[in-house]
């Protein structure tokens, strides 16, 4: 299941694990990323918490936890090479994986059509 937030994060949900990253639209708005800071494995977030930080040549921005849960994996490759996010934001450029506290809460997030409508 693929879901999106109004803050331009995407989630690929498999069971109770969500892989999270930022959308292609977000990378276009930010420009070339030069720095990524990810959460530690084991960190616990509630929905809406700032979970990661990205910096580009244009601006710095927070990446929010789209749902509540515990970080079970972080993509250290994008810390070493932030350009991966620009090149493949919804694939190899994922940020972290979250074990969801309540997978059913994802139903309240945007689907792909809803996200496309949001960004026009």
Steps between C-alpha positions, in 0.01 A plus 500: 500500500637841402390806700602867507488792743431868445861557613621314186605173662417164344447172681515151355320283753561126522328342797585721798824639349499827307792608282504879500657761275430832334315534172640597163303826534685574826840439340407730211403775745813456711754465220822303535533353848836548672426360849267240653462424871304186587349375826675236707376141482281450806369858506127529571283763332144614522326614183628842392829490691808627318685180413771602254657811347600577143702794375533613143674785329168688542372415850486268797184302568368252753368159405214403729389165633181442300375249758593391852756224540855387564790535256624154402739598220663815358645541150859600578582506127315833462697650789822417316359610161190726521481517119343151510182666629490737201574219254247248638280656772243221507745212464864489615454844662275378781572644846395258773271211585246531775330216689153649521321528832168486311517399132129579458577869559649507149146498360473869596796596279480602135498246220687571177203678337447713810868598505499587129197723562683669789806592294290593196 
